């Protein structure tokens, strides 16, 4: 189990020794026709490979996104790796060779497949050692837009990811004239192990938007001296900041579209009046983006690879590892595809244009969001009553009462509480300790809330409440039981967990083969967490039981709760975790289906 989440012992910086070791391994692969992945710059386009048999080589490559040469981890020499285009109903074979100096892997994100092919080292797969080749082979049971990435160490942060397109057997329920993959990602010149070490020492190190004296003066004007004092005293007592929106920010990240920086500006060509399909994938390690194209409506036609009833919006938030397919209808000129980070510390940018080289204005970023008491599930009257702070949110080691809940046996009433409502919860004894610095007693169901920083911005922003499966719910059974899981952490110590228990100390979650269960997630932290269950669909409960949208990654807002139904129809050991790379070390469970 240790190999799943432990930090890599070899630095992501290339050394003479690792280069020689990797080069020797790569040399052994030349006979297979695999191109070693070393070059002087990243490619600006995306290679596409079609068919059902593929050779993929993982290696090192030098890239330059910031004016400095750095080492990346790449697939077939590209960052991102090649777009793989499969066909629903076929069997695929993928021979993955490792020319790195360390073990590697590829996880096929969102793909329903046998557990042994899922690509998570330490569960049902040993990983791919240097110089070795592993062959993935499985039937393609679905269609849509997905992606693949490393599940070893921090390799995903250094470039080991790519897009998947699976063409359907049946005609699609919408038409379009052009088709583009748009992969959003984050790059840092700082090696990822160093980023993680920095966060452990000082969790707010990368935060560019900490409070200033000017902010305090503004608060006094709005709330008065007494109100400002109460507000600041509460946040200080919890040792938390209302500006703690993202752990790793634009202070170290360069945000990319298809491997292109905002300056190099990826471009997609269109002709006037064409319908253009954009397959937008958040392949970042730690970044949540808000995406819009000023001047164009975005018609969302699929979420996480699955068709939804079309909904027209101006903007949407896309959590790490989420995917949205949208159709746009540009008329003439050029349009900026704008993806600002959730904390407004930077942006990724591309252009849809009639003519190569023609660009459009880049909009200004929105103001950095600020967390409120309500955002944290602290009740409607927290701004006026200081005494309620201790009742609604506990700090270090505070016991929350005598009740202790069982992860495997909770009431289903929370999921049926209604959009925007509150429901009381209980916390496990395991949450009472130094590993948890915050608990929420009144988590809100936020399906109709677009998320912090997006409310009332004058644009129609997609919410989960608007997602309806285009097809009837595949499994209409009522769940036999509910599993409630609390997403927990200690920001000061940069510790993440589920129910206060880190992965290394946690027992597996056990599901019976064929069982239908409800999973309710309660976010007891200040951060958004994109939660990914491998091997099975997460049928998101949005209030439309006959047309439940199917997702592989669900973004859980701070101080909120969300529920989805799972049919445990794939036997084996599966990973279940937050997809923020530096949270995954603790906020992770093993799921066993038997």
Long-range contacts (C-beta under 8 A, 24 or more apart in sequence): 1-122, 1-123, 1-504, 1-590, 2-122, 3-103, 3-121, 3-122, 3-127, 3-152, 4-120, 4-121, 4-122, 4-123, 4-151, 4-503, 4-575, 4-588, 5-503, 5-504, 5-584, 5-585, 5-588, 6-153, 6-585, 7-153, 7-154, 7-193, 7-196, 7-585, 8-102, 8-152, 8-153, 8-154, 8-193, 10-101, 10-102, 11-191, 11-193, 12-71, 12-73, 12-154, 12-155, 12-157, 12-158, 12-191, 12-192, 12-193, 13-71, 13-191, 14-60, 14-71, 17-101, 18-60, 18-100, 18-101, 18-102, 19-60, 19-101, 21-101, 21-130, 22-59, 22-60, 22-99, 22-100, 22-101, 22-130, 23-99, 24-131, 25-98, 25-99, 25-100, 25-101, 25-130, 25-131, 26-57, 26-59, 26-99, 28-131, 29-57, 29-97, 29-99, 29-133, 32-57, 32-95, 32-97, 32-133, 34-76, 34-97, 35-76, 35-77, 36-77, 36-99, 37-61, 37-74, 37-75, 37-76, 37-77, 37-78, 37-99, 38-62, 38-77, 39-77, 40-64, 40-69, 42-72, 42-78, 42-79, 42-259, 43-77, 43-78, 43-79, 43-259, 44-258, 44-259, 44-260, 44-264, 44-266, 45-258, 46-78, 46-80, 46-82, 46-83, 46-163, 46-181, 46-183, 46-258, 46-259, 47-76, 47-78, 47-82, 47-83, 48-82, 48-83, 48-84, 48-85, 49-82, 49-83, 49-84, 49-85, 50-85, 51-85, 52-86, 52-87, 52-90, 52-91, 52-92, 52-93, 53-92, 53-93, 53-94, 54-84, 54-92, 54-93, 54-94, 54-95, 55-95, 55-97, 56-81, 56-82, 56-94, 56-95, 56-96, 56-97, 56-106, 57-96, 57-97, 57-99, 58-96, 58-97, 58-98, 58-99, 58-100, 58-104, 58-106, 58-128, 58-150, 58-160, 59-99, 59-100, 60-99, 60-100, 61-159, 63-159, 63-187, 65-187, 65-189, 65-254, 65-256, 65-261, 66-189, 66-254, 68-189, 70-189, 71-158, 72-158, 72-159, 73-100, 73-104, 73-150, 73-155, 73-158, 73-159, 73-160, 74-159, 74-160, 75-106, 75-160, 75-161, 75-162, 78-162, 78-259, 79-159, 79-259, 80-159, 80-161, 80-162, 80-163, 80-183, 80-185, 80-258, 80-259, 80-283, 81-148, 81-160, 81-161, 81-162, 82-162, 83-162, 83-163, 83-164, 83-165, 83-181, 84-148, 84-162, 84-163, 84-164, 84-165, 85-164, 85-165, 85-166, 85-167, 86-140, 86-164, 86-165, 86-166, 86-167, 87-140, 87-166, 87-167, 87-169, 88-140, 88-141, 88-142, 88-143, 88-166, 88-167, 88-168, 88-169, 89-139, 89-140, 89-169, 90-139, 90-140, 91-137, 91-138, 91-139, 91-140, 92-136, 92-137, 92-138, 92-140, 93-135, 93-136, 93-137, 94-135, 94-136, 94-137, 95-133, 95-134, 95-135, 96-128, 96-133, 96-134, 96-135, 96-136, 97-128, 97-132, 97-133, 98-128, 98-129, 98-130, 98-131, 98-132, 98-133, 98-134, 99-130, 99-131, 100-130, 101-130, 102-130, 102-152, 102-153, 103-127, 103-128, 103-129, 103-130, 103-152, 104-128, 104-150, 104-152, 104-155, 104-160, 105-150, 105-151, 105-152, 106-136, 106-148, 106-149, 106-150, 106-151, 106-160, 107-148, 107-149, 107-150, 107-151, 107-534, 108-136, 108-146, 108-148, 108-164, 109-146, 109-147, 109-148, 109-149, 109-164, 109-321, 109-532, 109-552, 110-146, 110-147, 110-304, 110-305, 110-323, 110-552, 110-553, 111-138, 111-140, 111-142, 111-146, 111-164, 112-141, 112-142, 112-535, 112-536, 112-537, 112-570, 113-138, 113-139, 113-141, 113-535, 113-570, 114-138, 114-570, 114-572, 115-535, 115-570, 115-571, 115-572, 115-573, 115-574, 116-572, 118-534, 118-535, 118-572, 118-574, 118-575, 119-151, 120-151, 120-534, 120-574, 120-575, 121-151, 121-152, 123-572, 123-573, 123-574, 123-575, 123-590, 124-572, 124-573, 127-152, 140-166, 142-166, 142-305, 143-167, 143-168, 143-169, 143-305, 144-168, 144-302, 144-304, 144-305, 144-306, 144-307, 144-325, 145-181, 145-279, 145-281, 145-302, 145-305, 145-323, 145-325, 146-305, 146-323, 146-552, 147-183, 147-281, 147-283, 147-321, 147-323, 149-283, 151-575, 154-192, 154-193, 154-196, 154-285, 154-581, 156-285, 156-581, 157-186, 157-188, 157-192, 157-195, 157-285, 157-286, 157-581, 158-191, 158-192, 159-187, 161-185, 161-283, 163-279, 163-281, 163-283, 165-279, 166-305, 172-307, 173-301, 173-307, 173-470, 174-301, 174-310, 174-327, 175-275, 176-274, 176-275, 176-276, 176-277, 176-327, 177-270, 177-271, 177-274, 177-275, 177-276, 178-268, 178-269, 178-270, 178-274, 178-275, 178-276, 178-277, 179-276, 179-277, 179-279, 180-268, 180-276, 180-277, 180-278, 180-279, 181-258, 181-279, 181-281, 182-257, 182-258, 182-266, 182-278, 182-279, 182-280, 182-281, 182-337, 182-350, 183-256, 183-257, 183-258, 183-259, 183-281, 183-283, 184-255, 184-256, 184-257, 184-280, 184-281, 184-282, 184-283, 184-284, 184-287, 184-289, 184-291, 184-318, 184-339, 184-348, 185-255, 185-256, 185-259, 185-283, 185-284, 185-285, 185-287, 185-348, 186-248, 186-253, 186-254, 186-255, 186-256, 186-284, 186-285, 186-286, 186-287, 187-253, 187-254, 187-255, 187-256, 188-248, 188-252, 188-253, 188-254, 189-252, 190-252, 192-285, 192-581, 195-248, 195-252, 195-582, 196-582, 196-585, 199-247, 199-248, 199-494, 199-582, 200-493, 200-494, 203-247, 203-491, 203-492, 203-493, 203-494, 204-241, 204-244, 206-246, 206-247, 206-248, 206-249, 206-251, 206-252, 207-241, 207-243, 207-244, 207-246, 207-249, 207-251, 207-343, 208-249, 208-250, 208-251, 208-343, 208-345, 209-243, 209-245, 209-343, 209-344, 209-345, 209-368, 210-241, 210-243, 211-241, 211-242, 211-243, 223-383, 227-383, 227-384, 230-383, 230-386, 231-383, 233-386, 234-373, 234-382, 234-386, 234-389, 237-389, 237-395, 238-389, 238-393, 238-395, 238-437, 238-438, 239-395, 239-437, 239-491, 239-492, 240-437, 240-438, 240-491, 240-526, 242-370, 242-371, 242-372, 243-368, 243-370, 243-371, 244-371, 244-491, 244-526, 244-527, 245-342, 245-343, 245-368, 245-369, 245-371, 245-452, 245-453, 245-527, 246-286, 246-287, 246-288, 246-341, 246-342, 246-343, 246-345, 246-527, 247-286, 247-494, 247-527, 247-580, 247-582, 247-583, 248-285, 248-286, 248-287, 248-582, 249-341, 249-343, 249-345, 249-346, 250-341, 250-343, 250-345, 250-346, 250-347, 251-345, 253-286, 253-287, 253-341, 253-345, 253-346, 254-346, 255-284, 255-287, 255-289, 255-339, 255-341, 255-346, 255-347, 255-348, 256-348, 257-337, 257-339, 257-348, 257-349, 257-350, 258-350, 260-350, 262-347, 262-348, 262-349, 262-362, 265-349, 265-350, 265-351, 265-359, 266-350, 266-351, 267-350, 267-351, 267-352, 267-353, 267-356, 267-357, 268-350, 268-351, 268-352, 268-353, 269-352, 269-353, 269-354, 269-355, 269-356, 270-330, 270-352, 270-353, 270-354, 271-354, 272-330, 272-331, 272-332, 272-354, 273-329, 273-331, 274-329, 274-330, 275-327, 275-328, 275-329, 276-327, 276-328, 276-329, 276-330, 276-352, 277-301, 277-325, 277-326, 277-327, 278-325, 278-326, 278-327, 278-328, 278-337, 279-323, 279-325, 280-318, 280-323, 280-324, 280-325, 280-326, 281-323, 282-318, 282-319, 282-320, 282-321, 282-322, 282-323, 283-321, 284-320, 285-320, 285-580, 285-581, 285-582, 286-320, 286-580, 286-581, 286-582, 287-320, 287-341, 287-342, 288-317, 288-318, 288-319, 288-320, 288-341, 288-342, 288-528, 288-530, 288-555, 289-317, 289-318, 289-339, 289-340, 289-341, 289-342, 289-348, 290-315, 290-316, 290-317, 290-318, 290-339, 290-340, 290-342, 290-366, 290-453, 290-454, 290-461, 291-315, 291-316, 291-317, 291-318, 291-324, 291-337, 291-338, 291-339, 292-316, 292-338, 292-459, 293-328, 293-335, 293-336, 293-337, 293-338, 293-352, 294-335, 294-336, 294-338, 294-360, 294-361, 294-363, 295-335, 295-360, 296-328, 296-329, 296-330, 296-335, 296-352, 297-328, 297-329, 298-326, 298-327, 298-328, 299-326, 299-327, 299-328, 300-324, 300-325, 300-326, 300-462, 300-467, 301-325, 301-326, 301-327, 303-467, 303-549, 303-551, 304-550, 304-551, 304-552, 304-553, 305-552, 306-469, 306-549, 306-550, 306-551, 307-469, 307-470, 307-471, 308-467, 308-468, 308-469, 308-470, 308-549, 309-468, 309-469, 309-470, 309-547, 311-462, 311-466, 311-467, 312-460, 313-460, 313-461, 313-462, 313-466, 314-459, 314-460, 314-461, 315-454, 315-457, 315-459, 315-460, 315-461, 315-462, 316-461, 316-462, 317-342, 317-450, 317-451, 317-454, 317-461, 317-462, 317-555, 319-528, 319-530, 319-553, 319-555, 319-579, 320-530, 320-553, 320-579, 320-580, 321-530, 321-532, 321-552, 321-553, 321-579, 322-530, 322-551, 322-553, 322-555, 324-462, 328-352, 330-354, 333-358, 333-360, 334-358, 334-359, 334-360, 335-360, 336-360, 336-361, 336-362, 336-363, 338-362, 338-363, 340-365, 340-366, 342-369, 342-451, 342-452, 342-453, 342-528, 343-368, 343-369, 344-368, 344-369, 344-453, 366-453, 366-457, 367-453, 368-453, 369-452, 369-453, 371-452, 371-526, 371-558, 374-444, 375-452, 375-557, 375-558, 375-559, 376-438, 376-440, 376-526, 376-558, 376-559, 377-422, 377-440, 377-441, 377-442, 377-443, 377-444, 377-558, 377-559, 377-560, 378-440, 378-442, 378-559, 379-422, 379-442, 391-441, 392-440, 392-441, 392-442, 393-438, 393-439, 393-440, 393-441, 394-438, 394-439, 395-437, 395-438, 396-434, 396-436, 396-437, 396-490, 397-432, 397-433, 397-434, 398-432, 398-439, 399-432, 400-426, 400-427, 400-431, 400-432, 400-439, 400-441, 401-426, 401-427, 404-428, 404-429, 405-484, 407-483, 407-484, 407-485, 407-499, 407-509, 408-481, 408-483, 408-509, 408-510, 409-481, 409-482, 410-482, 410-483, 410-484, 410-520, 411-482, 412-479, 412-482, 412-518, 414-484, 414-520, 414-561, 414-563, 415-482, 415-518, 415-520, 415-541, 415-563, 417-445, 418-445, 419-445, 419-447, 419-448, 419-465, 419-543, 420-444, 420-445, 420-446, 420-447, 420-448, 420-449, 421-445, 423-561, 425-484, 425-486, 425-522, 425-561, 427-486, 427-524, 428-486, 428-499, 428-500, 430-499, 430-500, 430-501, 431-486, 431-488, 431-499, 431-500, 431-524, 432-500, 433-500, 434-490, 434-493, 435-488, 435-489, 435-490, 435-493, 435-495, 435-497, 435-500, 435-502, 436-488, 436-489, 436-490, 436-497, 436-500, 436-524, 437-489, 437-490, 437-491, 437-492, 437-493, 438-488, 438-489, 438-491, 438-524, 438-525, 438-526, 439-486, 439-488, 439-524, 440-522, 440-523, 440-524, 440-559, 443-522, 443-523, 443-524, 443-559, 443-560, 443-561, 444-559, 444-560, 444-561, 445-560, 445-561, 445-562, 446-557, 446-560, 446-562, 447-542, 447-543, 447-562, 449-557, 449-560, 451-528, 451-555, 451-557, 452-528, 452-557, 452-558, 464-540, 464-542, 464-549, 464-562, 465-542, 465-543, 467-540, 467-542, 467-549, 468-542, 468-544, 468-547, 468-549, 469-544, 469-547, 469-548, 469-549, 469-550, 470-547, 471-547, 472-546, 472-547, 473-539, 473-545, 473-546, 473-547, 473-548, 474-539, 474-550, 474-567, 475-516, 475-539, 475-565, 475-567, 476-545, 476-546, 477-516, 478-516, 479-516, 479-517, 479-518, 479-565, 480-515, 480-516, 480-517, 481-517, 481-518, 482-517, 482-518, 482-519, 482-520, 482-563, 483-509, 483-517, 483-518, 483-519, 483-520, 484-519, 484-520, 484-521, 484-522, 485-519, 485-520, 485-521, 485-522, 485-589, 486-521, 486-522, 486-523, 486-524, 487-521, 487-522, 487-523, 487-524, 487-525, 487-529, 487-531, 487-556, 487-578, 487-587, 488-524, 488-525, 488-587, 489-524, 489-525, 489-527, 489-583, 489-586, 489-587, 491-525, 491-526, 494-582, 495-586, 496-578, 496-583, 496-584, 496-585, 496-586, 496-587, 497-586, 497-587, 498-587, 498-588, 498-589, 502-585, 502-586, 503-577, 503-585, 503-586, 503-587, 503-588, 503-589, 503-590, 506-588, 506-589, 506-590, 508-573, 508-589, 508-590, 508-591, 508-592, 509-576, 509-589, 509-590, 509-591, 509-592, 510-591, 510-592, 510-593, 510-594, 511-566, 511-568, 511-591, 511-592, 511-593, 512-568, 512-593, 512-594, 513-568, 513-569, 513-571, 513-593, 513-594, 514-567, 514-568, 514-569, 515-567, 515-568, 516-565, 516-566, 516-567, 516-568, 517-565, 517-566, 517-568, 518-563, 518-564, 518-565, 518-566, 519-563, 519-564, 519-565, 519-566, 520-561, 520-562, 520-563, 521-554, 521-556, 521-561, 521-562, 521-563, 522-560, 522-561, 523-556, 523-557, 523-558, 523-559, 523-560, 523-561, 524-559, 525-558, 526-558, 526-559, 527-558, 527-580, 527-583, 528-555, 528-556, 528-557, 528-558, 529-555, 529-556, 529-578, 529-580, 529-583, 529-587, 530-554, 530-555, 530-556, 530-578, 530-579, 530-580, 531-555, 531-556, 531-576, 531-577, 531-578, 531-579, 532-575, 532-576, 532-577, 532-578, 532-579, 533-566, 533-574, 533-576, 533-591, 534-574, 534-575, 534-576, 534-591, 535-570, 535-572, 535-574, 535-591, 535-593, 536-566, 536-567, 536-568, 536-569, 536-570, 536-574, 536-593, 537-566, 537-567, 538-564, 538-565, 538-566, 539-564, 539-565, 539-566, 539-567, 540-564, 541-565, 553-579, 568-593, 569-593
